């Protein structure tokens, strides 16, 4: 096909979640779309992120549940981990999902795909491997890649990242994970459950620094039960890594002690950096923010009025679900000339450790200003949690003065699923009374949000004002019955 023969309605640069959703949205609206991808469609989520990591977590969870089955009165012999088989399971899951985002599937939808490196030449021209592509509008969805810290001895070394981890075939005997955020905690726990001796290191004072203190405490305790050594508040001064990936880190802990941590493999998981290099952004007058992300307005438009952006490259929360929703907004704005705003407030997030941590909206730490009320339900009182011996967790909801939900944090085995109800309630401005008056199935972990809402409603009903109202209503009821 001659890609240079005409002007495309929309050119999408990047074939990950954001790029694919943007292309599908634009085609469904009747636009002629060209999707440019330099490697393979599906992006980080399919090949190195959500899909492989959750497949690995499922295998690790199975091993942990087998070991813990004695608490249910079930005895098992010693389990054996076949790590190459675990990794084959991970790859099998990837390939089962791959057809959803394959070039053939996109072609069936009417999306034209061009493989190669895309680079802007000017405001409305893109070059892909020496082919000049003209466009009316464009969307940049090039995603992000693992960040590498500036540590002496680390650059160019044989360490692992969330991109390269899936290529190993042997279980590391000693694994050091650099970074105690969501990715580090998830993968650290998984490898510990599969049999590695894991050390989790971070300069932050605790694991999951973005989450509430109590949520982080539950996760830290779970990691330690699984055998993970946690070194937080630690500054690394030197890394030394051999050709096989073995080596050591030299660090200073928060209490001033210098020590050396040896490993067989090192996994760097400190965050992700936007892919903006060599895109010709300056030729297209597309500006970057001071953090290195693409600068976009509330409608996801860049400084070039013909170009929008979506996904991890924008600086919005780096989640697949955000990338997909924002891409749909960007595409409809680009091809229809709309000015839809991207949702940036009600964005849920989940850390898929065991237990999971799910949160949305404002922090649910204790409020001191009187403008926010915190309602907390410990899962030690949750019947389903008790039946499953999984009471380590809580549901915590933040409410404004009118009882509307403005934030939530949940720690539970399926906290991600439990959070959806509260996310919808927050987006619609619902109060606890709407949740409390909705019949929920019993017994489920969703009783956590429900019972938290019921707790708040009961508290409000016990206020002096409501008691006076109830007293008056009882008196009127008595008069009617006496008539």
N, C-alpha and C positions, 0 to 999 in steps of 0.2 A: 504493500500500500504506500502511496505517495503522501506522506504526512504533511508535506509543505505546500500542497496544492490549494489549500483554502484556509480560512480563518475559523478556528474552533470556538464554539460558544464558551466552553470551559476547559481549561487544562488544569489537571490536578497533579501536583508534584509530590509523590510519595504514595506507596501502595499498602500502608498499614491500615489500622482501624479507621483513623480519621479520613485518609485518602479514599478508601473503599466506600465508606458511608457517604462522603461528599459526592463521589462519582455516581453512586446508585440514586441518591436524591436528585441530582441534576438530570439524569437520564429519565427518571420517572416524571419529571416536569417538562419533558420534551426537548431537552438540550442535547447537542452533539458534544460528546465528552471524550477527551483523550487523557488517559491515566499513564503517567510516567513513573516507572519504578526501576531502580538500579539493580536490585537483587531479586527477591521473590516476594510475591504478594502475601499479605497476612500480617506482615510487620512483626515487631517485637513481641506483641501479645501472643501470637500463634507459635513463633519459633523459639523464643528465648524468655518469655515473660509469663503471663497468666497461665497459659495452657500447660507448658512443661512443669512449672513450679507446683501447680495444684495437683498434677498427676504424681509428682514426687511426694508431695505432702500426703496424698491418699495412701501411697505405699507405706510411708513412715508411720502414719496413723494406724494402719492395719497391724504393723509390728508392735506398736505401743499397746494397742487394745488387747492383743494376744498375750503380751506379758502381764497385763493388769487384770486378766479375766478371773483370777482367783478371788477377787472381791465379790464376784457374782456366784461363787461356789463352783467354778469351772477350773479344772486342773489341766495344764498343758505341759508337754515336754519342752525342752529347750528349743527355741526357734532358731532357724538358720537363715541368714540374709544372703541371697544370691544377687549381688549388686549389678552384675551385667544384665540379669533378667529384669531387675527394677528399671534400669535405663532403657531396656527394650520396651518395657511397658510405657515409659514416658514417650518414646518415639512413636509407638503405636497410636497413642492418643493424639499426638500431633497430626499424624497422617490420616486419622479418621476425621478430623475437623478440617484439614487442609482443603478439601474440595469446595467448601463453602466460600472460600476466598480465592479460588484458583483462577488463572487467566481464562480458562475455558468457561467457567461459570460466569465470569464478568462479561465475556463476549456474548453469551446467550442473552444477557440483559441489555445488550446494545452498547456496551462500553468498549471503546477502542483502547488497546494497551500498547505502549511502546517501552521496551526495556532499554535502559541506558541512564547515563548521568545527565540530569537536567541543570541548565545554568541560564540565568536571565542575561539577555543582551541589551534590552532597553525596557521601556514601560510596558510593551505588549508583545515582546518577542522572546522566545525561549529557544536555546540551543540544546539539542540532545544528540550527542555524538556526531557533531558537524551538520546535523539537520536543523534548519531554522523553522521553528513552529510559531505561527501567529495565533493570538488568542484575543477574544473580547474580554474575558475575565479569567482569573487564575486563583487557585487555592494552594497555599504552601502547607504541606502536611508531612514534613520530613522527619518528625519525631525527635528522639533523643538517644544518647548512648551513655554507657556507664562512665561516671566521673572517676578520674584517677587523681589521688591526692599528691601533692608535691612533697614526697618523702625521699630523702637521699637513698639511692640504691633500688628504688621501686620502678622508676620509669624504664620501660622496655624490658622488664623482667618477666619471668615465666609464671605470672600469677593468673588466677582465674577471676572472671567477672560473671555477672548474670548472663552475658552473651556467650561466653566460652565454656561455662560449667557443664553444659549438656554434651560436651564432646568426650568427657572422661569415661573410662570403662572400669576403673578400679576405685574401690572405696578408700578414701584417705584414712590412714590410721589416726593421724593428728591433723585436724583442720582448724586453722585460725580464720575467723570471719572478721574482717575489718569493717565496722559499721553496725550499730545496734538499732537501726530503724526497722521499718516493716520488712524489707527484703532480707536484711541480715538476721533478724529474729526468726523469720519463717524458715529460711534455708538452714540456719544454725540448728534449730530444733529438729528439722527433718533429718539432717545428717547424724545428729546425736542419737536419734531413735533408730537409725539404720546401723549404728555401731561405731561411728567415728568419735574420737575424743575431741570435743569442740571447745574452742576458746573464743569468746565474743568480746571484741575490743572496740571502745568508742571514746572519743574525747569528751562527749557529753556526760553529765553527771549520772544519768540513768538510761535504761533502755527506753525505746519509744518516746523520745523527748517531746513529740507533738501531742501525745495523748495525756489524759488526766493522770495524776500521780497514782491514784488507786488502781487504775487499769494497768499501768506499767508495773506496779507491784505484783499484781496477779500473774502477769506474763513472766516477770523475772523469776517468781517462785516456781512456775511451771517449767521454765527452762532449766533451773537448777535441779528440779526433780528428775529431769531427763538427762542429767549429767553434764550440762553446759557450764563451763566456768565463765563468769562475767567479770570483765575488767573495764569499768567505766571511769570517766575522768582521767583517762590515760593518754599521754602525749607520746607519739612515736618519733624517735629521733633518727632511726636508721633501719633499713631493710636490707637483708642479704638473701638472695634466692639463687639456688643452683639450677642446672640444666633440666633436672627432673621435677622441679617445682618445690623441692625441699629447701629449708632455710630457717631464718630466725628474724624476729623483730626486736629491736631494743627500744624500751619505753620507760617512761617515768609515770608512776601511778599518782593518784590524787593525794596520797599521804606522803609523797616525796620519795618513795622508794624506787630505785632504778632496778629493772630486771630484764631478762632476756626470755622471750617466748619462742620456743622451737616449733616447727610444723613440717608436715610432709607436703601440704598444699595450702596456699593462701588464697582466700576469696575476698576480693575487694567489693564492698557493697555500701558505698557512702552516698549514693544518689545518682542522678542522671543529668547530663549536659545536653542542651538543645543542639540539633544538627543544623547549623547555619553556615558552616564553612564551605567556601567555593560554590555558592549558589548565585553569585553575581548580584547580590542584593543591592549593592551600591549603584549598579548600572540601572536598576529598576526603581531607584529611590525608595527602597523599603528599609525603614529604620529599625534598629535594635533598641531594646530597653537597656537600662544601666546594668541589668543582670545578664544580658546576653541573649535574651529571648526576643522573638519578634514582637515589636510594639503594635498592639491592636487596640481598637476602641471597643465599646460595649457591644458592637455588632460584629466584632471579629474582623474588621477591615483594617488593613495596614495603612501606612502613609501613602502608598500608591492606591489611588481610588479604584483601580482595576483589579487589585489583588487582595485576597482575604487569607486568613490562616486559621488552622484548627489543630488541636492535639497538643502533644508534649512540647512542641516548638514554641508555643505561645506564652508559657509561664503560668497558665492556669493549672490547677491540680493535675498531676500526671497519672490519670487513671483511664483505663479503656472506656469506661462508661461515659466519662466526660468527653473524651475524644470523639466518640460516636455522636453524642447529642450535639456538641458544638459544631461538628462537621456538617450535620444536617442544617443547622441554622446558617452557617457560612454559605453553603451551597445555594439555599433558597434565596438568601440575600443577594448573592452574586448573579444568579441567572434570572431572577424575577425583579430585581431592583428594589427589594424590600429593605427594611431597617429593623429586623427582629433582633431583640437583645438576647445575648447568651446568658443562661442561668449561671450565676457565680456564687450564690448564697447557699442554696439548699443542695449541697454536694456531699453525698455520703461517702465514707471511706471505710475500708475493712482491712485489718491485719489478720491474715489467715494462720495465726498460730493456734495452738490448742491450750487454753481456750482462745477463741477469736476475740478481737477488739473491734467494735463497730461504733462509729461516731458520725454525727452530723450537726451543723450549726455551731452555736457558741459553746465555749468550754462549759462543762458542768461541774467545775470545781465550786466549792462553797462560795456563795455570793455574800459580800459585805456591804453593798450599797443599798440594799432594800428594794432595788428595782427588779430583782430576779429571785425566783424561788426555786430551790432544788428539792426534788422528790426522789428518794432512793429506795429501791427494793432489793435487799440481799437475796440471792438465789438459794440460800439455806432454807428459805420458806417457800420455795417454788416446787410444787409437787412433782412435776416432770423431771426436774433436776435431781430431786431426791431419789426417784426410781432409777435413775441412770448413774447414781453416785457421781454426779457432776455439779456439785453445789458451789464450786469455787467461781464466783462471779456475781454480777449485780446488774440491775437496770437503773439508770439515773437519768432523770428528765429535768431540763431547765425550762421554767415557765416565766412569762412576763406577768405584769400585775393583773392582767385580765384573764390569766390562766391559759394563754395561748402557748403552744409548744415552740420554743426557739432554739432548742438544742437537745441532744441526747447522747449518752454513752452507754454501751452495753458490753459486758464481758460474759461470754457463754460459748458453749460448743458450736452453736449456729447463730452467732450474734448478727452476722450479715443478713440472714433471712429475717431476723426479728426487727432489724432497723427499718425495713422498707415501710412498714405501717407508720412509724413516727416521722419518716422523711416526707411521706405524703401529707400527713397531718400538719407538719410544719409548713409545707408549701401552700396548703390551702388555708392556713391561719386557723386551724381547729383548736378547740380547747380540750382539756382533759375530760370534760363531761361528754363530748361526742365519742371519745374512745371508750369511756366507762360504760356508756349506754349501748355500745355495740356488742352483741353476743359473740364471744370467742369460743372456739372449740377447746375442750378440756380432755385430758391434760396435755398441754403443749408448752414449749418454751415461750410462745407468744403471750402466755399468762404474765410474763414479766412486765412488758409495757402496759398490759391491761390492768394488772393489779397496782402498778405504780399510779396509773390514772385514777383508779378507784380510791386509792389512798388519799390522793389530793382532793377528790370530790368529797369524801367523807370529812376531811379536815375542814373544808369550806362550809359544809353543812353544820358543823359543830360551832361555828362562830356565834358570838352573842346576837348579832343581827338576825341570822337565820333561826336561832332558837326562839326569838321573839315572834318571828313570822309563823313558825310551827305551832307555838302556843296559841296564837290567834286563830289559826286554821283548826286546831283541835277544839277550841271553844265554839267556833261556828259550826263544826260538824256535830258537836254535842247538842247545840240548839236545834239543828235541823232534825235530829233524831228524837228530840223531846217534843217537837211540835205535834 
